[in-house]
Structure formats: C-alpha cells, structure tokens
Amino acid sequence: MLDFLSLLEFISEPSRIEKMTPRSISILLYRDSKRMEQILSLCRHLMPNKISFDMSTLNRNYPETYLAGKVIFTYKDNHEPMINHGGYALGMYYKHIEAIKNISPTTQNKNPKVLTIENKETFFALASPAASHIKSDGKDKISGFDCFLYTGGYPNRATAALIRVLSLSGFSFFHAGDLDPDGIIILQKIQEIVGKPVTPFRMDGETFEQYQIWAKPLLKTVLAQLKKIRDETLSIPGISGLIQKIEETGTGVEQEIIDYR
C-alpha cells in the first residue's frame, strides 16, 4: 500500500510523467522495472476518479493498426488535415486515432467503401498502392475499395476506434478473413462495432470449395466456436454456406492462400 500511495502521489501531477515510459517510472519510484505493473494489477480498482489523465499512459500495451488508401484525415482540434496522397499503409496508434474527427476519400466519393482484412500478409498485398489498379472479371474488385484496414485478428482498441471513425464518416464495410470459425466471429465482432451490416469479401462456400484441397484440419475446440455465431451473422449472404462446408469437412482455409484478384 505504501508503494501504491507513492505512485498516486507521483502521478497526481501529470506533467511528471511526460516523456517517460512506464518502466522508467517504475525504476524511478521503486528501483524495479516491473514493480509498477504489479502494483497496478493489484490496486487498479482503488484508483481515485479524480486522476486527471488517461490511465493507459501507465500501461505498456500500445494498441495500433494500419490503414491504407488515398484518404483525408480531418482532426478534432481543427489542425490542418493530413492527406495520404500515395495511398500508403500508415501505422496508427490509438492516441492518434482518438484525435481524428473524420476520414474521407480524396476522390470525394459519396459512397466510400473500406475493406477490413484479418491477416497482415494479405493486408499488405491488397493495400499496396499498385493493387488499386487491379481489375477483375469476377464479382470481386479490389479497385472498388477506397481504403483498407488491418484488424490483426480480433480488433484491438486502436482498430475498434478506427472502425468507429470510418463508420461515422459514412463508409460501407466489407471484410476479408480466414474461412474458419474465428474468421466468421471476427466479421461478427466488426459488425457489432460498426452497428450496421458488414459484407463478407470472398468468405463463402464457393471460395472454400476452390481452396479446399489446401484446407487445414480444425480441432474440436475450434469447431465448437461455431456456436458463438449469432442469427444475424448467419443471415449474411454466403456465411451459412461457408459454415456448412466447415462443418462437413472439419477444416478451415487460411486467408493468405486466397487470390483476391
């Protein structure tokens, strides 16, 4: 408790911890780089409500994500907008995302679309500026998306915050992920955050059949995840057919082997 009180006294003036990492604060106060984490774990629920700064400052978890596309970022503080003219993938930290008021395509498209992508390898392949010129004779066209968002599996705090900004900015959502129970539940989670329908992108029985020869067996515990898929997700076109294939074969298809052109 004495250590906890020492921490409260030190952080009562937020300026004291500016430009300091959590571990450097811990060394300063306790001569132990991990001591502050232990104290916060034990006493976080005792933190007074009057602490005048974001407690995440003391957390060594730094949620971040990537967004690619030719878009304009408008900020809440009315600073000059940031324009991603080249459409390159930008690493975005939670604090940066919190400051964003609106995102819009440089083309001023009135019906912008974002493709959320579960895995990093596929994200960087599809989010490449060169990929925007790809045309397809099929129903899926990469060129139809204004921007691409990397979810890193289940959305972390930064990804969820960016999803909300894009939703409020009027983007329609599409999602590409693994063709397995977790991939479907990630889509379901994104739809929950967005608060409006999310369209699967090559997440259907037809795509599963195309890549079934390379599918991987799924553990029973993984297959049991299918029970978490809600009725509103089952009603999305393509999802029920995909689930049927997963159940019939007991396998899943990894996103990274799918050709999205």
CYANA upper distance limits for C-alpha pairs under 8 A (distance plus 0.5 A):
  1 MET  CA      5 LEU  CA      6.63
  2 LEU  CA      6 SER  CA      6.69
  3 ASP  CA      7 LEU  CA      6.85
  3 ASP  CA     30 TYR  CA      8.40
  3 ASP  CA     39 ILE  CA      7.96
  4 PHE  CA      8 LEU  CA      6.83
  4 PHE  CA     39 ILE  CA      6.80
  4 PHE  CA     40 LEU  CA      8.49
  4 PHE  CA     43 CYS  CA      7.85
  5 LEU  CA      9 GLU  CA      6.65
  6 SER  CA     10 PHE  CA      6.72
  6 SER  CA     29 LEU  CA      8.08
  7 LEU  CA     11 ILE  CA      6.70
  7 LEU  CA     29 LEU  CA      8.01
  7 LEU  CA     36 MET  CA      8.45
  8 LEU  CA     12 SER  CA      6.44
  9 GLU  CA     13 GLU  CA      8.39
 10 PHE  CA     16 ARG  CA      7.66
 11 ILE  CA     16 ARG  CA      7.27
 11 ILE  CA     17 ILE  CA      7.43
 11 ILE  CA     51 ILE  CA      8.50
 12 SER  CA     51 ILE  CA      7.08
 12 SER  CA     52 SER  CA      8.11
 14 PRO  CA     18 GLU  CA      7.53
 14 PRO  CA     52 SER  CA      7.82
 14 PRO  CA     53 PHE  CA      7.11
 17 ILE  CA     21 THR  CA      8.43
 17 ILE  CA     25 ILE  CA      7.85
 20 MET  CA     24 SER  CA      6.68
 20 MET  CA     25 ILE  CA      7.03
 21 THR  CA     25 ILE  CA      6.88
 21 THR  CA     58 LEU  CA      8.20
 22 PRO  CA     26 SER  CA      6.77
 22 PRO  CA     36 MET  CA      8.14
 22 PRO  CA     57 THR  CA      8.07
 22 PRO  CA     58 LEU  CA      5.75
 22 PRO  CA     59 ASN  CA      7.22
 22 PRO  CA     60 ARG  CA      6.96
 23 ARG  CA     27 ILE  CA      6.74
 23 ARG  CA     33 SER  CA      5.38
 23 ARG  CA     34 LYS  CA      7.12
 23 ARG  CA     36 MET  CA      8.10
 24 SER  CA     28 LEU  CA      6.69
 24 SER  CA     33 SER  CA      7.29
 25 ILE  CA     29 LEU  CA      6.68
 25 ILE  CA     33 SER  CA      8.45
 25 ILE  CA     36 MET  CA      8.35
 26 SER  CA     30 TYR  CA      6.12
 26 SER  CA     31 ARG  CA      7.15
 26 SER  CA     32 ASP  CA      6.46
 26 SER  CA     33 SER  CA      5.57
 26 SER  CA     34 LYS  CA      7.13
 26 SER  CA     35 ARG  CA      6.59
 26 SER  CA     36 MET  CA      5.70
 27 ILE  CA     31 ARG  CA      4.62
 27 ILE  CA     32 ASP  CA      5.45
 27 ILE  CA     33 SER  CA      5.51
 30 TYR  CA     35 ARG  CA      7.23
 30 TYR  CA     36 MET  CA      8.35
 34 LYS  CA     38 GLN  CA      7.16
 35 ARG  CA     39 ILE  CA      6.86
 36 MET  CA     40 LEU  CA      6.62
 37 GLU  CA     41 SER  CA      6.59
 37 GLU  CA     59 ASN  CA      8.45
 38 GLN  CA     42 LEU  CA      6.84
 39 ILE  CA     43 CYS  CA      6.36
 39 ILE  CA     44 ARG  CA      8.19
 40 LEU  CA     44 ARG  CA      5.36
 43 CYS  CA     47 MET  CA      7.55
 47 MET  CA     51 ILE  CA      8.16
 53 PHE  CA     57 THR  CA      8.48
 55 MET  CA     59 ASN  CA      7.73
 62 TYR  CA     93 TYR  CA      7.73
 62 TYR  CA     94 TYR  CA      7.99
 63 PRO  CA     93 TYR  CA      6.68
 63 PRO  CA     94 TYR  CA      6.37
 63 PRO  CA    156 ASN  CA      6.93
 63 PRO  CA    157 ARG  CA      6.59
 63 PRO  CA    158 ALA  CA      5.82
 63 PRO  CA    159 THR  CA      8.47
 64 GLU  CA     91 GLY  CA      7.41
 64 GLU  CA     92 MET  CA      5.92
 64 GLU  CA     93 TYR  CA      4.77
 64 GLU  CA     94 TYR  CA      6.30
 64 GLU  CA    156 ASN  CA      8.21
 64 GLU  CA    157 ARG  CA      8.35
 64 GLU  CA    158 ALA  CA      5.71
 64 GLU  CA    159 THR  CA      7.41
 65 THR  CA     91 GLY  CA      6.28
 65 THR  CA     92 MET  CA      5.82
 65 THR  CA     93 TYR  CA      7.13
 65 THR  CA    149 LEU  CA      8.25
 65 THR  CA    150 TYR  CA      6.72
 65 THR  CA    151 THR  CA      7.43
 65 THR  CA    152 GLY  CA      8.12
 65 THR  CA    158 ALA  CA      6.80
 65 THR  CA    159 THR  CA      6.28
 66 TYR  CA     89 ALA  CA      6.56
 66 TYR  CA     90 LEU  CA      5.83
 66 TYR  CA     91 GLY  CA      5.07
 66 TYR  CA     92 MET  CA      6.27
 66 TYR  CA    149 LEU  CA      6.50
 66 TYR  CA    150 TYR  CA      5.88
 67 LEU  CA     89 ALA  CA      5.93
 67 LEU  CA     90 LEU  CA      5.88
 67 LEU  CA     91 GLY  CA      7.32
 67 LEU  CA     92 MET  CA      7.78
 67 LEU  CA    147 CYS  CA      7.54
 67 LEU  CA    148 PHE  CA      6.20
 67 LEU  CA    149 LEU  CA      5.16
 67 LEU  CA    150 TYR  CA      7.01
 68 ALA  CA     87 GLY  CA      6.13
 68 ALA  CA     88 TYR  CA      5.74
 68 ALA  CA     89 ALA  CA      4.53
 68 ALA  CA     90 LEU  CA      6.57
 68 ALA  CA    127 ALA  CA      6.31
 68 ALA  CA    128 SER  CA      8.39
 68 ALA  CA    147 CYS  CA      5.96
 68 ALA  CA    148 PHE  CA      5.63
 68 ALA  CA    149 LEU  CA      7.11
 69 GLY  CA     84 ASN  CA      7.55
 69 GLY  CA     86 GLY  CA      8.11
 69 GLY  CA     87 GLY  CA      4.44
 69 GLY  CA     88 TYR  CA      6.70
 69 GLY  CA     89 ALA  CA      7.61
 69 GLY  CA    105 PRO  CA      8.33
 69 GLY  CA    127 ALA  CA      7.71
 69 GLY  CA    129 PRO  CA      8.04
 69 GLY  CA    146 ASP  CA      6.45
 69 GLY  CA    147 CYS  CA      4.64
 69 GLY  CA    148 PHE  CA      6.82
 70 LYS  CA     83 ILE  CA      7.98
 70 LYS  CA     84 ASN  CA      5.78
 70 LYS  CA     85 HIS  CA      5.93
 70 LYS  CA     86 GLY  CA      6.72
 70 LYS  CA     87 GLY  CA      4.61
 70 LYS  CA     88 TYR  CA      8.13
 70 LYS  CA    105 PRO  CA      6.43
 70 LYS  CA    106 THR  CA      6.24
 70 LYS  CA    146 ASP  CA      7.37
 70 LYS  CA    147 CYS  CA      7.40
 71 VAL  CA     83 ILE  CA      6.56
 71 VAL  CA     84 ASN  CA      6.04
 71 VAL  CA     85 HIS  CA      7.72
 71 VAL  CA     87 GLY  CA      7.64
 71 VAL  CA    103 ILE  CA      7.06
 71 VAL  CA    104 SER  CA      5.92
 71 VAL  CA    105 PRO  CA      4.65
 71 VAL  CA    106 THR  CA      5.57
 71 VAL  CA    146 ASP  CA      8.10
 71 VAL  CA    147 CYS  CA      7.87
 72 ILE  CA     81 PRO  CA      7.07
 72 ILE  CA     82 MET  CA      6.29
 72 ILE  CA     83 ILE  CA      4.99
 72 ILE  CA     84 ASN  CA      6.88
 72 ILE  CA    103 ILE  CA      6.06
 72 ILE  CA    104 SER  CA      5.73
 72 ILE  CA    105 PRO  CA      6.54
 72 ILE  CA    106 THR  CA      6.60
 73 PHE  CA     81 PRO  CA      5.95
 73 PHE  CA     82 MET  CA      5.60
 73 PHE  CA     83 ILE  CA      6.82
 73 PHE  CA    100 ILE  CA      7.09
 73 PHE  CA    101 LYS  CA      8.09
 73 PHE  CA    102 ASN  CA      6.53
 73 PHE  CA    103 ILE  CA      5.32
 73 PHE  CA    104 SER  CA      7.39
 74 THR  CA     78 ASN  CA      7.90
 74 THR  CA     79 HIS  CA      8.30
 74 THR  CA     80 GLU  CA      7.96
 74 THR  CA     81 PRO  CA      5.25
 74 THR  CA     82 MET  CA      7.32
 74 THR  CA    100 ILE  CA      6.46
 74 THR  CA    101 LYS  CA      6.03
 74 THR  CA    102 ASN  CA      5.58
 74 THR  CA    103 ILE  CA      6.78
 75 TYR  CA     79 HIS  CA      6.61
 75 TYR  CA     80 GLU  CA      8.13
 75 TYR  CA     81 PRO  CA      7.02
 75 TYR  CA     99 ALA  CA      6.30
 75 TYR  CA    100 ILE  CA      4.95
 75 TYR  CA    101 LYS  CA      5.32
 75 TYR  CA    102 ASN  CA      7.35
 76 LYS  CA     99 ALA  CA      6.27
 76 LYS  CA    100 ILE  CA      6.36
 76 LYS  CA    101 LYS  CA      5.42
 77 ASP  CA     99 ALA  CA      7.96
 83 ILE  CA    106 THR  CA      8.30
 84 ASN  CA     88 TYR  CA      7.39
 85 HIS  CA    106 THR  CA      8.20
 86 GLY  CA    129 PRO  CA      7.45
 87 GLY  CA    128 SER  CA      8.39
 87 GLY  CA    129 PRO  CA      6.21
 88 TYR  CA    127 ALA  CA      8.06
 88 TYR  CA    128 SER  CA      7.37
 88 TYR  CA    129 PRO  CA      6.78
 89 ALA  CA    124 PHE  CA      8.25
 89 ALA  CA    127 ALA  CA      7.34
 89 ALA  CA    128 SER  CA      8.05
 92 MET  CA     96 HIS  CA      6.91
 92 MET  CA     97 ILE  CA      7.22
 92 MET  CA    158 ALA  CA      8.24
 93 TYR  CA     97 ILE  CA      6.92
 93 TYR  CA    158 ALA  CA      6.92
 94 TYR  CA     98 GLU  CA      6.73
 94 TYR  CA    157 ARG  CA      7.52
 94 TYR  CA    158 ALA  CA      4.96
 94 TYR  CA    159 THR  CA      8.47
 94 TYR  CA    161 ALA  CA      7.88
 95 LYS  CA     99 ALA  CA      7.18
 96 HIS  CA    100 ILE  CA      7.44
 97 ILE  CA    158 ALA  CA      7.49
 97 ILE  CA    161 ALA  CA      7.18
 97 ILE  CA    162 LEU  CA      6.63
 98 GLU  CA    161 ALA  CA      7.63
100 ILE  CA    165 VAL  CA      7.91
101 LYS  CA    165 VAL  CA      7.57
102 ASN  CA    165 VAL  CA      6.90
102 ASN  CA    166 LEU  CA      7.85
102 ASN  CA    168 LEU  CA      8.04
102 ASN  CA    169 SER  CA      6.05
103 ILE  CA    165 VAL  CA      7.68
103 ILE  CA    166 LEU  CA      6.82
103 ILE  CA    169 SER  CA      6.36
104 SER  CA    108 GLN  CA      7.34
104 SER  CA    109 ASN  CA      8.49
104 SER  CA    112 PRO  CA      8.18
104 SER  CA    169 SER  CA      7.38
105 PRO  CA    109 ASN  CA      6.78
105 PRO  CA    112 PRO  CA      7.44
105 PRO  CA    146 ASP  CA      6.77
105 PRO  CA    147 CYS  CA      8.43
111 ASN  CA    170 GLY  CA      7.76
111 ASN  CA    171 PHE  CA      7.22
111 ASN  CA    172 SER  CA      7.78
112 PRO  CA    145 PHE  CA      7.82
112 PRO  CA    146 ASP  CA      6.47
112 PRO  CA    170 GLY  CA      7.50
112 PRO  CA    171 PHE  CA      5.44
112 PRO  CA    172 SER  CA      6.79
113 LYS  CA    144 GLY  CA      7.94
113 LYS  CA    145 PHE  CA      5.58
113 LYS  CA    146 ASP  CA      5.92
113 LYS  CA    147 CYS  CA      7.38
113 LYS  CA    171 PHE  CA      5.65
113 LYS  CA    172 SER  CA      5.23
113 LYS  CA    173 PHE  CA      6.53
113 LYS  CA    174 PHE  CA      7.89
114 VAL  CA    145 PHE  CA      6.18
114 VAL  CA    146 ASP  CA      6.42
114 VAL  CA    147 CYS  CA      5.46
114 VAL  CA    148 PHE  CA      6.05
114 VAL  CA    149 LEU  CA      7.59
114 VAL  CA    171 PHE  CA      6.81
114 VAL  CA    172 SER  CA      6.74
114 VAL  CA    173 PHE  CA      5.76
114 VAL  CA    174 PHE  CA      6.68
115 LEU  CA    145 PHE  CA      7.01
115 LEU  CA    147 CYS  CA      7.03
115 LEU  CA    148 PHE  CA      5.36
115 LEU  CA    149 LEU  CA      6.73
115 LEU  CA    173 PHE  CA      6.66
115 LEU  CA    174 PHE  CA      5.24
115 LEU  CA    175 HIS  CA      5.92
115 LEU  CA    176 ALA  CA      7.58
116 THR  CA    148 PHE  CA      6.28
116 THR  CA    149 LEU  CA      5.10
116 THR  CA    150 TYR  CA      6.37
116 THR  CA    151 THR  CA      6.98
116 THR  CA    173 PHE  CA      7.82
116 THR  CA    174 PHE  CA      6.71
116 THR  CA    175 HIS  CA      5.22
116 THR  CA    176 ALA  CA      6.77
117 ILE  CA    122 THR  CA      7.65
117 ILE  CA    123 PHE  CA      6.23
117 ILE  CA    148 PHE  CA      7.65
117 ILE  CA    149 LEU  CA      6.56
117 ILE  CA    150 TYR  CA      5.50
117 ILE  CA    151 THR  CA      6.37
117 ILE  CA    152 GLY  CA      8.26
117 ILE  CA    175 HIS  CA      6.52
117 ILE  CA    176 ALA  CA      5.52
117 ILE  CA    177 GLY  CA      6.49
118 GLU  CA    122 THR  CA      8.41
118 GLU  CA    123 PHE  CA      8.02
118 GLU  CA    150 TYR  CA      6.63
118 GLU  CA    151 THR  CA      5.55
118 GLU  CA    152 GLY  CA      5.88
118 GLU  CA    153 GLY  CA      5.47
118 GLU  CA    154 TYR  CA      8.24
118 GLU  CA    175 HIS  CA      8.43
118 GLU  CA    176 ALA  CA      6.94
118 GLU  CA    177 GLY  CA      5.37
118 GLU  CA    178 ASP  CA      7.75
118 GLU  CA    183 GLY  CA      8.15
118 GLU  CA    186 ILE  CA      8.49
118 GLU  CA    255 GLN  CA      8.47
119 ASN  CA    123 PHE  CA      6.67
119 ASN  CA    150 TYR  CA      7.50
119 ASN  CA    151 THR  CA      7.66
119 ASN  CA    152 GLY  CA      6.14
119 ASN  CA    153 GLY  CA      6.94
119 ASN  CA    177 GLY  CA      7.54
119 ASN  CA    255 GLN  CA      7.68
119 ASN  CA    256 GLU  CA      7.84
120 LYS  CA    124 PHE  CA      6.76
120 LYS  CA    150 TYR  CA      7.20
120 LYS  CA    152 GLY  CA      7.05
121 GLU  CA    125 ALA  CA      6.89
121 GLU  CA    256 GLU  CA      7.04
122 THR  CA    126 LEU  CA      6.59
122 THR  CA    255 GLN  CA      7.69
122 THR  CA    256 GLU  CA      6.16
123 PHE  CA    127 ALA  CA      6.14
123 PHE  CA    148 PHE  CA      7.90
123 PHE  CA    149 LEU  CA      8.09
123 PHE  CA    150 TYR  CA      6.54
124 PHE  CA    128 SER  CA      6.42
125 ALA  CA    131 ALA  CA      7.98
126 LEU  CA    131 ALA  CA      6.30
126 LEU  CA    142 ILE  CA      7.79
126 LEU  CA    148 PHE  CA      8.38
127 ALA  CA    131 ALA  CA      7.06
127 ALA  CA    132 SER  CA      8.27
127 ALA  CA    147 CYS  CA      8.16
127 ALA  CA    148 PHE  CA      6.45
128 SER  CA    132 SER  CA      7.83
129 PRO  CA    133 HIS  CA      8.45
130 ALA  CA    134 ILE  CA      8.05
131 ALA  CA    142 ILE  CA      7.51
131 ALA  CA    143 SER  CA      7.79
132 SER  CA    142 ILE  CA      6.75
132 SER  CA    143 SER  CA      5.16
133 HIS  CA    143 SER  CA      6.55
134 ILE  CA    141 LYS  CA      7.99
134 ILE  CA    142 ILE  CA      7.05
134 ILE  CA    143 SER  CA      6.61
134 ILE  CA    261 ARG  CA      7.43
135 LYS  CA    141 LYS  CA      6.61
135 LYS  CA    142 ILE  CA      7.72
135 LYS  CA    143 SER  CA      7.09
135 LYS  CA    261 ARG  CA      7.68
136 SER  CA    140 ASP  CA      7.31
136 SER  CA    141 LYS  CA      6.08
136 SER  CA    142 ILE  CA      8.49
136 SER  CA    261 ARG  CA      6.33
140 ASP  CA    201 PHE  CA      7.98
140 ASP  CA    202 ARG  CA      8.21
140 ASP  CA    260 TYR  CA      7.83
140 ASP  CA    261 ARG  CA      7.81
141 LYS  CA    145 PHE  CA      8.45
141 LYS  CA    261 ARG  CA      7.28
142 ILE  CA    260 TYR  CA      8.03
142 ILE  CA    261 ARG  CA      7.36
150 TYR  CA    159 THR  CA      8.21
151 THR  CA    155 PRO  CA      5.64
151 THR  CA    156 ASN  CA      8.05
151 THR  CA    159 THR  CA      6.62
152 GLY  CA    156 ASN  CA      8.39
153 GLY  CA    183 GLY  CA      8.37
153 GLY  CA    186 ILE  CA      7.40
154 TYR  CA    186 ILE  CA      6.07
154 TYR  CA    189 LYS  CA      8.16
155 PRO  CA    159 THR  CA      5.76
155 PRO  CA    160 ALA  CA      6.22
155 PRO  CA    186 ILE  CA      8.22
155 PRO  CA    189 LYS  CA      8.44
155 PRO  CA    190 ILE  CA      8.02
156 ASN  CA    160 ALA  CA      6.58
157 ARG  CA    161 ALA  CA      6.65
158 ALA  CA    162 LEU  CA      6.74
159 THR  CA    163 ILE  CA      6.60
160 ALA  CA    164 ARG  CA      6.84
160 ALA  CA    190 ILE  CA      8.34
160 ALA  CA    193 ILE  CA      7.29
161 ALA  CA    165 VAL  CA      6.93
162 LEU  CA    166 LEU  CA      6.69
163 ILE  CA    167 SER  CA      6.60
163 ILE  CA    190 ILE  CA      8.28
163 ILE  CA    193 ILE  CA      7.68
163 ILE  CA    194 VAL  CA      7.06
164 ARG  CA    168 LEU  CA      6.62
164 ARG  CA    193 ILE  CA      7.32
164 ARG  CA    194 VAL  CA      6.59
165 VAL  CA    169 SER  CA      6.55
166 LEU  CA    170 GLY  CA      7.04
166 LEU  CA    171 PHE  CA      6.14
167 SER  CA    171 PHE  CA      5.88
167 SER  CA    172 SER  CA      7.78
167 SER  CA    173 PHE  CA      8.50
167 SER  CA    194 VAL  CA      6.44
172 SER  CA    198 VAL  CA      8.00
173 PHE  CA    197 PRO  CA      7.84
173 PHE  CA    198 VAL  CA      5.48
173 PHE  CA    199 THR  CA      6.86
174 PHE  CA    198 VAL  CA      5.81
174 PHE  CA    199 THR  CA      5.03
174 PHE  CA    200 PRO  CA      6.15
174 PHE  CA    201 PHE  CA      6.61
175 HIS  CA    187 LEU  CA      6.92
175 HIS  CA    198 VAL  CA      7.24
175 HIS  CA    199 THR  CA      6.71
175 HIS  CA    200 PRO  CA      5.48
175 HIS  CA    201 PHE  CA      5.94
176 ALA  CA    200 PRO  CA      6.68
176 ALA  CA    201 PHE  CA      5.41
176 ALA  CA    202 ARG  CA      7.10
176 ALA  CA    203 MET  CA      7.21
176 ALA  CA    255 GLN  CA      8.20
177 GLY  CA    183 GLY  CA      5.79
177 GLY  CA    184 ILE  CA      8.08
177 GLY  CA    186 ILE  CA      8.50
177 GLY  CA    187 LEU  CA      8.25
177 GLY  CA    201 PHE  CA      8.50
177 GLY  CA    203 MET  CA      7.62
177 GLY  CA    254 GLU  CA      8.43
177 GLY  CA    255 GLN  CA      6.07
178 ASP  CA    182 ASP  CA      7.96
178 ASP  CA    183 GLY  CA      5.12
178 ASP  CA    184 ILE  CA      8.10
178 ASP  CA    203 MET  CA      8.26
178 ASP  CA    252 GLY  CA      8.04
178 ASP  CA    253 VAL  CA      6.61
178 ASP  CA    254 GLU  CA      5.40
178 ASP  CA    255 GLN  CA      4.96
179 LEU  CA    183 GLY  CA      6.33
179 LEU  CA    184 ILE  CA      7.63
179 LEU  CA    203 MET  CA      6.63
179 LEU  CA    204 ASP  CA      8.29
179 LEU  CA    208 PHE  CA      7.41
179 LEU  CA    242 LEU  CA      7.87
179 LEU  CA    252 GLY  CA      6.06
179 LEU  CA    253 VAL  CA      5.43
179 LEU  CA    254 GLU  CA      6.80
179 LEU  CA    255 GLN  CA      7.32
180 ASP  CA    184 ILE  CA      6.96
180 ASP  CA    243 ILE  CA      8.38
180 ASP  CA    246 ILE  CA      7.24
180 ASP  CA    251 THR  CA      7.99
180 ASP  CA    252 GLY  CA      5.17
180 ASP  CA    253 VAL  CA      6.94
180 ASP  CA    254 GLU  CA      8.29
181 PRO  CA    185 ILE  CA      6.75
181 PRO  CA    222 VAL  CA      7.37
181 PRO  CA    223 LEU  CA      6.96
181 PRO  CA    225 GLN  CA      6.37
181 PRO  CA    226 LEU  CA      5.98
181 PRO  CA    243 ILE  CA      8.28
181 PRO  CA    252 GLY  CA      8.46
182 ASP  CA    186 ILE  CA      6.55
182 ASP  CA    222 VAL  CA      8.25
182 ASP  CA    225 GLN  CA      7.59
183 GLY  CA    187 LEU  CA      7.00
184 ILE  CA    188 GLN  CA      6.78
184 ILE  CA    229 ILE  CA      8.05
184 ILE  CA    239 ILE  CA      8.27
185 ILE  CA    189 LYS  CA      6.61
185 ILE  CA    228 LYS  CA      7.88
185 ILE  CA    229 ILE  CA      6.78
186 ILE  CA    190 ILE  CA      6.76
187 LEU  CA    191 GLN  CA      6.74
187 LEU  CA    198 VAL  CA      7.84
187 LEU  CA    200 PRO  CA      8.14
188 GLN  CA    192 GLU  CA      6.74
188 GLN  CA    229 ILE  CA      7.95
188 GLN  CA    233 THR  CA      6.71
189 LYS  CA    193 ILE  CA      6.87
190 ILE  CA    194 VAL  CA      6.57
190 ILE  CA    198 VAL  CA      8.03
191 GLN  CA    195 GLY  CA      6.37
191 GLN  CA    196 LYS  CA      6.61
191 GLN  CA    197 PRO  CA      6.51
191 GLN  CA    198 VAL  CA      6.03
192 GLU  CA    196 LYS  CA      8.05
199 THR  CA    236 ILE  CA      7.89
200 PRO  CA    204 ASP  CA      8.29
200 PRO  CA    236 ILE  CA      8.47
200 PRO  CA    237 PRO  CA      8.45
200 PRO  CA    238 GLY  CA      8.03
200 PRO  CA    239 ILE  CA      8.37
202 ARG  CA    207 THR  CA      6.59
202 ARG  CA    260 TYR  CA      8.22
203 MET  CA    207 THR  CA      7.13
203 MET  CA    208 PHE  CA      8.10
203 MET  CA    238 GLY  CA      7.20
203 MET  CA    239 ILE  CA      7.41
203 MET  CA    242 LEU  CA      7.43
204 ASP  CA    208 PHE  CA      6.86
204 ASP  CA    238 GLY  CA      4.99
204 ASP  CA    239 ILE  CA      6.26
204 ASP  CA    240 SER  CA      8.50
204 ASP  CA    241 GLY  CA      6.65
204 ASP  CA    242 LEU  CA      5.17
205 GLY  CA    209 GLU  CA      6.67
205 GLY  CA    238 GLY  CA      7.12
205 GLY  CA    239 ILE  CA      8.17
205 GLY  CA    241 GLY  CA      5.39
205 GLY  CA    242 LEU  CA      4.66
205 GLY  CA    243 ILE  CA      8.22
205 GLY  CA    244 GLN  CA      8.21
205 GLY  CA    245 LYS  CA      6.74
206 GLU  CA    210 GLN  CA      6.87
206 GLU  CA    242 LEU  CA      8.37
207 THR  CA    211 TYR  CA      7.03
208 PHE  CA    212 GLN  CA      6.10
208 PHE  CA    242 LEU  CA      7.37
208 PHE  CA    245 LYS  CA      7.72
208 PHE  CA    253 VAL  CA      7.21
209 GLU  CA    213 ILE  CA      8.47
209 GLU  CA    245 LYS  CA      8.39
211 TYR  CA    215 ALA  CA      7.10
211 TYR  CA    253 VAL  CA      7.37
211 TYR  CA    257 ILE  CA      8.47
211 TYR  CA    258 ILE  CA      7.97
212 GLN  CA    253 VAL  CA      7.40
214 TRP  CA    253 VAL  CA      7.61
215 ALA  CA    251 THR  CA      6.31
215 ALA  CA    252 GLY  CA      5.81
215 ALA  CA    253 VAL  CA      5.18
215 ALA  CA    254 GLU  CA      7.80
216 LYS  CA    251 THR  CA      5.68
216 LYS  CA    252 GLY  CA      5.92
216 LYS  CA    253 VAL  CA      6.92
216 LYS  CA    254 GLU  CA      8.49
217 PRO  CA    250 GLY  CA      6.48
217 PRO  CA    251 THR  CA      4.77
217 PRO  CA    252 GLY  CA      7.05
218 LEU  CA    222 VAL  CA      6.63
218 LEU  CA    223 LEU  CA      7.00
218 LEU  CA    250 GLY  CA      6.32
218 LEU  CA    251 THR  CA      5.58
218 LEU  CA    252 GLY  CA      6.99
219 LEU  CA    223 LEU  CA      6.88
220 LYS  CA    224 ALA  CA      6.54
221 THR  CA    225 GLN  CA      7.40
222 VAL  CA    226 LEU  CA      8.38
223 LEU  CA    247 GLU  CA      8.08
223 LEU  CA    250 GLY  CA      7.79
225 GLN  CA    229 ILE  CA      8.08
226 LEU  CA    243 ILE  CA      8.37
229 ILE  CA    233 THR  CA      6.91
229 ILE  CA    234 LEU  CA      7.48
230 ARG  CA    234 LEU  CA      6.86
231 ASP  CA    235 SER  CA      6.75
232 GLU  CA    236 ILE  CA      7.42
233 THR  CA    239 ILE  CA      7.80
234 LEU  CA    239 ILE  CA      6.29
234 LEU  CA    240 SER  CA      5.93
235 SER  CA    239 ILE  CA      7.75
235 SER  CA    240 SER  CA      7.64
236 ILE  CA    240 SER  CA      8.11
238 GLY  CA    242 LEU  CA      6.76
239 ILE  CA    243 ILE  CA      6.66
240 SER  CA    244 GLN  CA      6.72
241 GLY  CA    245 LYS  CA      7.00
242 LEU  CA    246 ILE  CA      6.84
243 ILE  CA    247 GLU  CA      6.62
244 GLN  CA    248 GLU  CA      6.54
245 LYS  CA    249 THR  CA      6.60
246 ILE  CA    250 GLY  CA      5.89
246 ILE  CA    251 THR  CA      6.04
246 ILE  CA    252 GLY  CA      6.70
247 GLU  CA    251 THR  CA      8.10
253 VAL  CA    257 ILE  CA      8.37
254 GLU  CA    258 ILE  CA      8.12
